[in-house]
Amino acid sequence: MKWQKALLTTLQRQQGKKIALAVDTSTNEVNTELIDNIISLFAQLNPDTKLIQSDFKIRDISSVANAKVTYYKHGKSSYTEVLEWAEAENVDILFYITDVTGYFYEDLSVDYDVMWLVPNNFVPKVPFGKTLKIA
């Protein structure tokens, strides 16, 4: 229950801020029930949260309240388009559910908060932001 408390506390601190939740949909080999529960938590605490479904490109942007995630099997992901979207939308904090094995542009600069929600036991090093293992 340690990660649940950390996520809940972080979300509660974000009240009044513009937040977004991205889901890496590049593989269907994930705990979909866990991801659905996290989306439901965001919908309860901040129903204005945008949900971005993305693999190597953004597939869908919708409200967390209307979430129906579609997963793919190709395993290719890039975080750049989502990170650029968040910048353009003036997001205060982006939560990203992913295994952090996707592609980043090396020169990408991010001037908002990013929290990587990693649904695996192995948590890779991230180039910026904070990680939270949710496995």
Stockholm file with secondary structure:
# STOCKHOLM 1.0

chainA/1-135         MKWQKALLTTLQRQQGKKIALAVDTSTNEVNTELIDNIISLFAQLNPDTKLIQSDFKIRDISSVANAKVTYYKHGKSSYTEVLEWAEAENVDILFYITDVTGYFYEDLSVDYDVMWLVPNNFVPKVPFGKTLKIA
#=GR chainA/1-135 SS CHHHHHHHHHHHHTTTSCEEEEEECSCSCSCHHHHHHHHHHHHHHCTTCEEEEESSSEEEEEEGGGCCCCCCSSCCCBSHHHHHHHHHTTCSEEEEESCSCSBCCTTCCCCSEEEEEECSSCCCCCSSSEEEECC
#=GC SS_cons         CHHHHHHHHHHHHTTTSCEEEEEECSCSCSCHHHHHHHHHHHHHHCTTCEEEEESSSEEEEEEGGGCCCCCCSSCCCBSHHHHHHHHHTTCSEEEEESCSCSBCCTTCCCCSEEEEEECSSCCCCCSSSEEEECC
//
